[in-house]
């Protein structure tokens, strides 16, 4: 597996995440961050064709990370498709 990081704190404030966003001010990745992530994962898939899945940090273990980034995974998959890649 290969890890890709979108830098930022996209999780809400909590005792364990004191730098998280407040209830009324969620943070979202920019369109550019999503596009660049799609380009990167597509390049990785072209180099390593066995990479067919995109998963987020807490897919495998419950954590507050990556916050709302997981809501953008399908968008990243779709954008990667526009660059010639296909992810499950």
Backbone torsions as a table, in degrees:
resi	resn	phi	psi	omega
1	UNK	NA	157.0	178.3
2	UNK	-128.1	132.7	178.1
3	UNK	-95.2	137.8	176.3
4	UNK	-123.2	133.0	-176.3
5	UNK	-112.4	132.1	167.4
6	UNK	-104.7	109.5	-173.7
7	UNK	-68.9	133.9	178.0
8	UNK	146.2	165.8	178.0
9	UNK	-111.6	99.7	-175.1
10	UNK	-103.9	19.2	179.2
11	UNK	-107.5	151.5	179.3
12	UNK	-70.9	160.1	176.1
13	UNK	-58.8	139.5	171.9
14	UNK	-157.8	173.1	177.3
15	UNK	-59.8	-37.3	179.8
16	UNK	-83.0	-10.1	179.4
17	UNK	-134.4	69.3	-175.4
18	UNK	-66.4	-13.3	177.8
19	UNK	-98.5	8.1	179.1
20	UNK	-69.9	169.1	-177.8
21	UNK	-77.8	155.1	178.6
22	UNK	-75.9	163.0	-175.9
23	UNK	-54.1	-35.8	-175.8
24	UNK	-96.3	1.5	-176.4
25	UNK	-134.6	63.5	179.6
26	UNK	-63.2	152.9	176.9
27	UNK	-105.6	141.9	-179.5
28	UNK	-130.0	148.8	174.7
29	UNK	-67.5	149.5	178.3
30	UNK	-74.2	161.2	175.7
31	UNK	-59.4	-36.0	179.1
32	UNK	-65.4	-39.8	179.2
33	UNK	-64.7	-41.0	179.1
34	UNK	-65.3	-44.8	-179.8
35	UNK	-63.5	-44.9	-179.8
36	UNK	-65.5	-35.2	176.3
37	UNK	-64.5	-44.0	178.0
38	UNK	-60.9	-43.1	178.3
39	UNK	-62.8	-43.1	-178.5
40	UNK	-64.7	-48.1	-178.5
41	UNK	-65.3	-31.3	176.6
42	UNK	-67.8	-43.8	176.9
43	UNK	-60.5	-41.1	178.4
44	UNK	-63.5	-41.2	179.3
45	UNK	-65.2	-37.2	178.5
46	UNK	-65.6	-33.9	178.0
47	UNK	-79.7	-35.5	-178.7
48	UNK	-126.6	83.5	-172.9
49	UNK	-59.5	-18.3	178.9
50	UNK	-73.1	-11.3	177.0
51	UNK	-77.0	112.6	-177.0
52	UNK	-128.8	-2.5	-176.8
53	UNK	-125.8	145.6	170.3
54	UNK	-119.0	121.5	178.3
55	UNK	-126.1	158.5	179.9
56	UNK	-105.8	162.7	-172.8
57	UNK	-48.8	-52.1	-174.8
58	UNK	-87.1	14.6	173.7
59	UNK	-64.5	-35.4	-174.9
60	UNK	-100.0	-23.8	-179.1
61	UNK	-148.8	131.5	-177.4
62	UNK	-63.5	117.8	174.0
63	UNK	-146.8	167.9	174.9
64	UNK	-79.2	-17.1	179.6
65	UNK	-81.7	134.0	15.6
66	UNK	-100.8	21.6	-179.7
67	UNK	65.4	-136.3	-175.3
68	UNK	-80.3	1.7	175.9
69	UNK	-57.4	-36.0	-178.3
70	UNK	-60.5	-23.3	177.5
71	UNK	-70.9	-11.2	-177.2
72	UNK	-106.1	-0.2	-176.5
73	UNK	-60.7	-43.1	179.3
74	UNK	-64.8	-37.0	176.5
75	UNK	-62.6	-41.8	177.9
76	UNK	-63.6	-44.1	177.2
77	UNK	-59.1	-45.6	-178.8
78	UNK	-64.1	-43.7	179.1
79	UNK	-64.4	-40.1	177.5
80	UNK	-60.6	-35.5	176.4
81	UNK	-60.7	-35.7	178.6
82	UNK	-70.4	-14.4	176.6
83	UNK	-101.4	9.7	174.3
84	UNK	95.6	18.0	-179.4
85	UNK	-119.7	159.0	179.5
86	UNK	-135.4	126.6	178.3
87	UNK	-122.3	149.4	175.5
88	UNK	-80.9	NA	NA
